């Protein structure tokens, strides 16, 4: 019966670990590179950046002159039109029977500084009259310039010039930060799988070691150097170790699936994480880290954009409360004739100038309320920005302090794991020789398990803190340079 249980245990473990016999070895650096290239998060980050790029291109295009062709072709009209005699006031109907074609070009340019719009037109139209009195007439406007200038209004072009370039620069930095976030996740999942795999390997080794010690205890029980109670403790430990193998196998499979999902692999792909315990010689200086964070990250830009948007809302609210005045001016030349050439001869000047206005006299305090609400919102945003800057500095200080302490912590936990492993080996040897009790053996094994877990966990924490500081600063502390990306390559 016991043998059948052992066979069932082996079958279950292999089923949990999958059918693949050959596993792909992968280092932390390889896992990070794969995640940055293949993960769904990386694809989403690239798509978000491309979207921001085209929003910026729209802003740039809005500041450049636009050339447009317009016209109406084949406008046929055969109806009765109602006319009134101005002398007698009588109404009568006349027959309208014509064909109209017109075409034109115009160039429009928005003026960022003033908020006005200047346009240059050129148009030509032809009208053919049918019926008893057939005739053809042409009307030309070779050159026609218009300018519209709103006064005391909200200048959206000027505010867009302040905000849009910052938003695009923020999008660049957010993309890099998103990739660094993927790096953090890849490191976390990599070490989770590594810890689970080492736990499984250790569970199997503990099971085999306890099984051997159980055989030794059985012989020592016959000699009277091990009590029945101690023997049962060791037997219970052996059963617990066998169950720990199952639990560790499940944990390995779960951690494997999580990492595979991030790396864009099929769930059946088996990865064998390679543990490299070498740490870079890095010491973080808080002032340097803070300077890099404020210089490179999206944090400062985000705060600047929030304040600019709040100030833009104030300007818009004030403009809606103030009188609305618009000046328009049009200058050009035109003529008409019975032929194409005559329409361009002896051109007559055209000048049109006008002022339109709208003055709010009484609005029950609506305009004042909009301004005060916008100012209150701006004050709240500025207070939030100030608080976020303080929290940001505290976060950086905390991460720098933890990182500088973590390297020493890794060295200590590494030494502790080596000592615990050696002590466990010595304790097993002493138990074989009858110089150690079952309690001492169990204690040594527990200490060894705890020390090994802490060893890997401390290394995982070291890299998590390092990559977090990279994300906060967009600075490669190992390479000693800012993290940059070829954004043009992303747009191909």
C-alpha positions as CSV (number, residue, x, y, z in Angstrom):
1,X,0.0,0.0,0.0
2,X,2.8,2.4,0.9
3,X,4.6,1.6,-2.4
4,X,1.4,2.4,-4.4
5,X,1.1,5.8,-2.7
6,X,4.7,6.6,-3.6
7,X,4.0,5.7,-7.3
8,X,0.9,7.9,-7.2
9,X,2.9,10.7,-5.8
10,X,5.5,10.5,-8.6
11,X,2.8,10.4,-11.3
12,X,1.0,13.4,-9.7
13,X,4.2,15.5,-9.6
14,X,5.0,14.9,-13.2
15,X,1.5,15.7,-14.3
16,X,1.7,19.0,-12.4
17,X,5.0,19.9,-13.9
18,X,3.8,19.2,-17.4
19,X,4.8,16.8,-20.1
20,X,7.9,18.7,-21.4
21,X,11.1,17.0,-20.4
22,X,13.4,19.6,-21.8
23,X,13.2,23.0,-20.1
24,X,14.4,26.3,-21.5
25,X,17.0,27.9,-19.2
26,X,16.6,31.7,-18.9
27,X,18.4,34.3,-16.9
28,X,16.8,37.4,-15.4
29,X,18.2,39.6,-18.2
30,X,16.8,37.3,-20.9
31,X,13.4,37.2,-19.2
32,X,13.3,41.1,-19.0
33,X,14.3,41.4,-22.7
34,X,11.7,38.9,-23.8
35,X,8.9,40.6,-21.7
36,X,9.8,44.1,-23.1
37,X,9.6,42.7,-26.6
38,X,6.7,40.2,-26.6
39,X,4.4,41.1,-23.7
40,X,0.9,42.4,-24.2
41,X,1.8,45.3,-21.9
42,X,4.7,46.3,-24.3
43,X,2.4,46.2,-27.3
44,X,-0.1,48.4,-25.4
45,X,2.6,50.8,-24.4
46,X,3.8,51.2,-28.0
47,X,0.2,51.7,-29.2
48,X,-0.4,54.4,-26.6
49,X,2.7,56.2,-27.6
50,X,1.8,56.1,-31.3
51,X,-1.7,57.5,-30.4
52,X,0.0,60.4,-28.6
53,X,2.3,61.0,-31.5
54,X,-0.5,61.4,-33.9
55,X,-2.3,63.7,-31.5
56,X,0.9,65.8,-31.5
57,X,1.0,65.7,-35.3
58,X,-2.5,67.0,-35.4
59,X,-1.4,69.9,-33.2
60,X,1.5,70.7,-35.5
61,X,-0.7,70.4,-38.6
62,X,-3.2,72.9,-37.1
63,X,-0.4,75.5,-36.9
64,X,0.6,75.0,-40.6
65,X,-1.1,76.5,-43.6
66,X,-3.7,74.2,-45.2
67,X,-4.5,74.2,-48.9
68,X,-8.0,73.2,-50.0
69,X,-9.9,72.7,-53.3
70,X,-13.6,73.3,-53.2
71,X,-16.4,73.6,-55.8
72,X,-19.8,72.8,-57.0
73,X,-20.2,71.0,-60.3
74,X,-23.3,70.5,-62.3
75,X,-25.7,72.5,-60.1
76,X,-28.8,72.4,-62.4
77,X,-31.8,74.4,-61.4
78,X,-35.2,74.5,-63.2
79,X,-37.8,75.9,-60.8
80,X,-40.3,78.7,-60.3
81,X,-39.0,81.5,-58.0
82,X,-41.3,84.0,-56.2
83,X,-40.4,87.6,-56.7
84,X,-42.1,90.8,-55.4
85,X,-42.5,94.0,-57.3
86,X,-41.0,96.8,-55.2
87,X,-43.2,99.4,-56.8
88,X,-46.6,97.7,-56.5
89,X,-45.9,95.0,-54.0
90,X,-47.4,92.4,-56.2
91,X,-46.0,88.9,-56.1
92,X,-45.4,86.9,-59.2
93,X,-43.4,83.8,-60.3
94,X,-40.6,83.6,-62.8
95,X,-39.0,80.6,-64.4
96,X,-35.5,79.8,-63.3
97,X,-33.6,77.6,-65.7
98,X,-29.8,77.5,-65.3
99,X,-26.7,75.4,-64.7
100,X,-24.0,76.6,-62.4
101,X,-20.4,75.4,-62.0
102,X,-17.8,76.9,-59.6
103,X,-14.4,75.9,-58.4
104,X,-11.9,77.5,-56.0
105,X,-8.7,77.2,-54.0
106,X,-8.0,78.6,-50.6
107,X,-5.1,78.6,-48.1
108,X,-5.9,79.0,-44.5
109,X,-3.4,79.8,-41.7
110,X,-4.1,80.1,-38.0
111,X,-2.1,82.8,-36.2
112,X,-0.9,81.4,-32.9
113,X,0.1,84.7,-31.3
114,X,-3.2,86.6,-31.9
115,X,-5.7,83.7,-32.3
116,X,-6.8,85.0,-35.6
117,X,-7.2,83.3,-39.0
118,X,-5.9,84.5,-42.3
119,X,-7.1,83.0,-45.6
120,X,-6.2,83.5,-49.3
121,X,-8.9,82.6,-51.9
122,X,-9.1,82.3,-55.7
123,X,-12.3,81.2,-57.3
124,X,-14.1,81.1,-60.7
125,X,-17.7,80.4,-61.5
126,X,-19.8,79.9,-64.6
127,X,-23.5,80.2,-65.0
128,X,-25.4,79.1,-68.1
129,X,-29.0,80.4,-68.6
130,X,-31.4,78.3,-70.7
131,X,-34.7,79.1,-72.2
132,X,-35.6,81.8,-74.7
133,X,-32.7,84.1,-73.7
134,X,-29.7,81.8,-73.6
135,X,-26.5,83.3,-72.2
136,X,-23.3,82.5,-70.3
137,X,-21.8,84.5,-67.6
138,X,-18.5,84.2,-65.7
139,X,-17.5,85.5,-62.3
140,X,-13.9,85.5,-61.1
141,X,-12.1,86.3,-57.9
142,X,-8.4,85.9,-58.7
143,X,-7.2,87.1,-55.4
144,X,-9.2,87.4,-52.2
145,X,-7.7,87.8,-48.7
146,X,-9.6,87.7,-45.5
147,X,-8.6,88.0,-41.9
148,X,-10.7,87.4,-38.8
149,X,-9.5,88.5,-35.4
150,X,-11.4,87.9,-32.2
151,X,-10.7,90.3,-29.3
152,X,-10.9,89.6,-25.6
153,X,-11.5,85.9,-26.4
154,X,-9.9,82.6,-25.4
155,X,-6.9,82.0,-27.6
156,X,-6.9,78.2,-28.0
157,X,-3.9,78.3,-30.3
158,X,-1.7,80.0,-27.7
159,X,-2.7,77.6,-25.0
160,X,-2.2,74.6,-27.3
161,X,1.3,75.8,-28.0
162,X,2.1,75.8,-24.3
163,X,0.5,72.4,-23.5
164,X,0.7,70.1,-26.6
165,X,4.5,69.9,-26.8
166,X,4.7,69.1,-23.1
167,X,2.0,66.4,-23.5
168,X,4.0,64.8,-26.3
169,X,7.2,64.9,-24.3
170,X,5.3,63.4,-21.4
171,X,4.1,60.6,-23.7
172,X,7.7,59.8,-24.6
173,X,8.6,59.5,-20.9
174,X,5.5,57.5,-20.0
175,X,6.4,55.0,-22.7
176,X,9.8,54.4,-21.2
177,X,8.3,54.2,-17.7
178,X,5.8,51.7,-19.0
179,X,8.7,49.6,-20.3
180,X,10.4,49.9,-16.9
181,X,7.2,48.7,-15.2
182,X,7.3,45.7,-17.5
183,X,10.9,45.1,-16.3
184,X,9.7,45.2,-12.7
185,X,7.0,42.7,-13.3
186,X,9.3,40.4,-15.3
187,X,11.8,40.4,-12.4
188,X,9.0,39.8,-9.9
189,X,7.6,36.9,-11.8
190,X,11.0,35.5,-12.6
191,X,12.0,35.4,-8.9
192,X,8.6,34.0,-8.0
193,X,9.2,31.1,-10.3
194,X,12.7,30.7,-9.1
195,X,11.6,30.6,-5.5
196,X,8.8,28.1,-6.3
197,X,11.3,25.9,-8.3
198,X,13.9,26.0,-5.5
199,X,11.1,25.2,-3.0
200,X,10.1,22.2,-5.1
201,X,13.7,21.0,-5.4
202,X,14.3,21.5,-1.7
203,X,11.0,19.6,-0.9
204,X,12.2,16.7,-2.9
205,X,15.6,16.8,-1.3
206,X,14.0,17.1,2.2
207,X,11.7,14.2,1.4
208,X,14.7,12.0,0.4
209,X,16.8,13.1,3.3
210,X,14.0,12.5,5.8
211,X,13.4,9.1,4.2
212,X,17.0,8.2,4.8
213,X,16.9,9.5,8.4
214,X,13.8,7.5,8.9
215,X,15.7,4.3,8.0
216,X,18.4,5.3,10.4
217,X,15.9,6.1,13.1
218,X,14.3,2.7,12.6
219,X,17.6,1.0,13.3
220,X,18.3,3.3,16.3
221,X,14.9,2.5,17.7
222,X,15.9,-1.1,17.8
223,X,19.0,-0.1,19.7
224,X,17.1,2.1,22.1
225,X,18.8,5.3,21.2
226,X,15.7,6.8,19.5
227,X,12.4,6.7,21.4
228,X,9.1,5.8,19.8
229,X,7.9,9.4,20.1
230,X,11.0,10.7,18.2
231,X,10.5,8.0,15.5
232,X,6.9,9.1,15.1
233,X,8.0,12.7,14.8
234,X,10.4,11.8,12.0
235,X,7.7,9.7,10.3
236,X,5.3,12.6,10.5
237,X,8.0,14.9,9.1
238,X,8.4,12.5,6.2
239,X,4.7,12.6,5.4
240,X,4.7,16.4,5.6
241,X,7.6,16.5,3.2
242,X,5.7,14.3,0.7
243,X,2.8,16.7,0.9
244,X,5.1,19.7,0.5
245,X,6.2,18.2,-2.8
246,X,2.7,18.4,-4.2
247,X,2.1,21.9,-2.9
248,X,5.5,23.0,-4.3
249,X,4.7,21.5,-7.7
250,X,1.4,23.4,-7.9
251,X,3.2,26.6,-7.0
252,X,5.8,26.0,-9.7
253,X,3.0,25.5,-12.3
254,X,1.2,28.6,-11.2
255,X,4.3,30.8,-11.2
256,X,5.3,29.3,-14.6
257,X,1.9,30.2,-16.1
258,X,2.1,33.8,-14.8
259,X,5.6,34.3,-16.2
260,X,4.7,32.7,-19.5
261,X,1.7,35.0,-19.8
262,X,3.9,38.1,-19.4
263,X,6.5,36.7,-21.8
264,X,3.9,35.9,-24.4
265,X,4.6,32.2,-24.4
266,X,2.3,29.3,-24.5
267,X,1.3,27.9,-21.1
268,X,3.0,24.6,-22.0
269,X,6.4,26.3,-22.4
270,X,8.6,25.3,-19.4
271,X,11.3,27.8,-18.3
272,X,14.1,27.0,-15.9
273,X,15.2,30.2,-14.2
274,X,18.9,30.6,-13.8
275,X,19.9,32.2,-10.5
276,X,22.8,34.6,-10.7
277,X,23.8,35.8,-7.3
278,X,26.3,38.4,-8.4
279,X,25.2,42.0,-7.5
280,X,26.4,45.2,-9.1
281,X,28.6,47.5,-7.0
282,X,26.1,50.4,-6.8
283,X,25.6,53.0,-4.0
284,X,22.7,55.4,-4.5
285,X,23.1,59.1,-3.6
286,X,19.7,60.6,-2.7
287,X,20.4,64.1,-4.2
288,X,21.6,62.6,-7.4
289,X,18.6,60.2,-7.7
290,X,16.2,63.1,-6.9
291,X,17.8,65.3,-9.5
292,X,17.5,62.6,-12.2
293,X,13.9,61.8,-11.2
294,X,12.9,65.5,-11.6
295,X,14.8,65.9,-14.8
296,X,13.9,62.7,-16.6
297,X,10.6,61.3,-15.4
298,X,7.1,62.3,-16.4
299,X,6.3,63.5,-12.9
300,X,7.3,67.1,-13.3
301,X,5.8,67.3,-16.8
302,X,2.5,65.9,-15.5
303,X,2.3,68.5,-12.8
304,X,3.2,71.3,-15.2
305,X,0.4,70.2,-17.6
306,X,-2.1,70.0,-14.8
307,X,-1.3,73.6,-13.7
308,X,-1.4,74.8,-17.4
309,X,-4.8,73.2,-18.0
310,X,-6.1,74.8,-14.8
311,X,-4.8,78.2,-15.9
312,X,-6.3,77.6,-19.4
313,X,-9.7,77.0,-17.8
314,X,-9.4,80.3,-15.9
315,X,-8.6,82.1,-19.1
316,X,-11.5,80.5,-20.9
317,X,-13.9,81.4,-18.1
318,X,-12.8,85.0,-18.1
319,X,-13.2,85.2,-21.9
320,X,-16.8,83.9,-21.7
321,X,-17.5,86.6,-19.1
322,X,-16.0,89.4,-21.1
323,X,-17.4,91.2,-24.1
324,X,-17.0,89.2,-27.4
325,X,-15.6,91.3,-30.2
326,X,-14.5,90.1,-33.6
327,X,-13.0,92.1,-36.4
328,X,-13.1,90.8,-40.0
329,X,-11.6,92.3,-43.1
330,X,-11.7,91.1,-46.7
331,X,-9.7,92.5,-49.6
332,X,-9.6,91.4,-53.2
333,X,-10.5,91.9,-56.8
334,X,-13.3,90.5,-58.9
335,X,-15.1,90.9,-62.2
336,X,-17.8,89.3,-64.3
337,X,-18.2,88.8,-68.1
338,X,-19.8,86.9,-70.8
339,X,-16.5,85.0,-71.5
340,X,-13.7,83.5,-69.5
341,X,-11.2,86.1,-70.6
342,X,-13.5,89.1,-70.0
343,X,-14.0,87.8,-66.4
344,X,-10.3,88.5,-65.7
345,X,-10.2,92.0,-67.4
346,X,-10.6,95.3,-65.6
347,X,-10.8,93.7,-62.2
348,X,-12.7,95.8,-59.6
349,X,-11.5,96.2,-56.0
350,X,-13.4,94.7,-53.2
351,X,-13.1,95.7,-49.6
352,X,-15.2,94.5,-46.7
353,X,-14.6,95.4,-43.1
354,X,-16.8,94.9,-40.1
355,X,-16.9,94.5,-36.3
356,X,-19.2,92.2,-34.5
357,X,-19.7,92.1,-30.8
358,X,-21.7,90.5,-28.0
359,X,-21.7,92.2,-24.6
360,X,-23.2,90.4,-21.6
361,X,-25.2,92.9,-19.6
362,X,-26.7,90.8,-16.9
363,X,-26.2,87.0,-16.5
364,X,-27.2,86.5,-12.8
365,X,-23.6,86.0,-11.8
366,X,-23.1,83.1,-14.2
367,X,-19.8,84.4,-15.7
368,X,-18.4,85.3,-12.3
369,X,-19.3,81.9,-10.9
370,X,-17.4,80.2,-13.8
371,X,-14.3,82.2,-13.1
372,X,-14.4,81.7,-9.3
373,X,-15.0,77.9,-9.8
374,X,-12.1,77.7,-12.3
375,X,-9.8,79.6,-9.8
376,X,-10.8,77.4,-6.9
377,X,-10.1,74.3,-9.0
378,X,-6.7,75.8,-10.0
379,X,-5.8,76.4,-6.3
380,X,-6.8,72.9,-5.4
381,X,-4.6,71.5,-8.2
382,X,-1.6,73.6,-7.1
383,X,-2.0,72.3,-3.6
384,X,-2.3,68.7,-4.8
385,X,0.9,69.3,-6.9
386,X,2.7,70.6,-3.9
387,X,1.7,67.6,-1.8
388,X,2.5,65.2,-4.6
389,X,6.0,66.7,-4.8
390,X,6.6,66.2,-1.1
391,X,5.3,62.6,-1.3
392,X,7.4,62.0,-4.4
393,X,10.6,63.0,-2.6
394,X,9.7,60.9,0.4
395,X,9.1,57.9,-1.9
396,X,12.5,58.4,-3.5
397,X,14.3,58.7,-0.2
398,X,12.6,55.6,1.1
399,X,13.6,53.6,-2.0
400,X,17.2,54.9,-1.9
401,X,17.6,54.0,1.7
402,X,16.1,50.6,1.3
403,X,18.3,49.9,-1.7
404,X,21.5,50.9,0.0
405,X,20.6,48.6,2.9
406,X,19.5,45.7,0.8
407,X,22.9,44.9,-0.7
408,X,24.2,44.3,2.8
409,X,21.1,42.3,3.6
410,X,21.7,40.1,0.6
411,X,25.3,39.4,1.7
412,X,24.1,38.5,5.2
413,X,21.3,36.2,3.9
414,X,23.7,34.5,1.5
415,X,26.1,33.8,4.3
416,X,23.2,32.7,6.5
417,X,21.9,30.2,3.9
418,X,25.4,28.7,3.5
419,X,25.7,28.3,7.3
420,X,22.2,26.8,7.5
421,X,22.9,24.4,4.7
422,X,26.2,23.3,6.3
423,X,24.6,22.9,9.7
424,X,21.8,20.8,8.3
425,X,24.3,18.5,6.6
426,X,26.3,18.2,9.8
427,X,23.1,17.5,11.8
428,X,22.1,14.7,9.4
429,X,25.5,13.2,9.9
430,X,25.3,13.5,13.6
431,X,21.9,11.9,13.6
432,X,23.3,9.0,11.6
433,X,26.0,8.6,14.2
434,X,23.5,8.8,17.0
435,X,24.7,12.1,18.3
436,X,21.6,14.2,17.5
437,X,18.0,14.0,18.4
438,X,15.0,14.2,16.0
439,X,14.1,17.6,17.4
440,X,17.5,18.9,16.6
441,X,17.3,17.5,13.1
442,X,13.9,19.1,12.5
443,X,15.1,22.4,13.8
444,X,18.1,22.4,11.5
445,X,15.9,21.5,8.5
446,X,13.5,24.3,9.3
447,X,16.3,26.8,9.7
448,X,17.8,25.7,6.4
449,X,14.4,26.1,4.6
450,X,13.9,29.6,6.1
451,X,17.4,30.7,5.3
452,X,17.2,29.6,1.7
453,X,13.8,31.3,1.1
454,X,15.1,34.5,2.6
455,X,18.2,34.3,0.5
456,X,16.2,34.3,-2.8
457,X,13.7,36.8,-1.5
458,X,16.4,39.3,-0.5
459,X,17.9,39.1,-4.0
460,X,14.5,39.6,-5.5
461,X,13.9,42.6,-3.3
462,X,17.3,44.1,-4.4
463,X,16.4,43.9,-8.0
464,X,12.9,45.2,-7.4
465,X,14.3,48.3,-5.7
466,X,16.9,48.8,-8.4
467,X,14.4,48.6,-11.2
468,X,11.9,50.8,-9.3
469,X,14.6,53.5,-9.0
470,X,15.3,53.1,-12.7
471,X,11.7,53.7,-13.4
472,X,11.6,56.7,-11.1
473,X,14.7,58.3,-12.7
474,X,14.8,56.8,-16.2
475,X,18.5,56.4,-15.5
476,X,20.6,53.3,-16.0
477,X,22.8,53.3,-12.8
478,X,24.8,50.3,-14.0
479,X,25.6,51.8,-17.4
480,X,25.8,55.4,-16.0
481,X,23.5,57.0,-18.6
482,X,19.9,58.1,-19.2
483,X,17.5,55.5,-20.5
484,X,16.4,56.5,-24.0
485,X,14.4,54.9,-26.8
486,X,14.4,55.4,-30.5
487,X,10.9,56.7,-30.8
488,X,11.1,57.1,-34.5
489,X,11.6,53.3,-34.7
490,X,8.4,52.8,-32.9
491,X,6.5,54.7,-35.5
492,X,7.6,52.6,-38.4
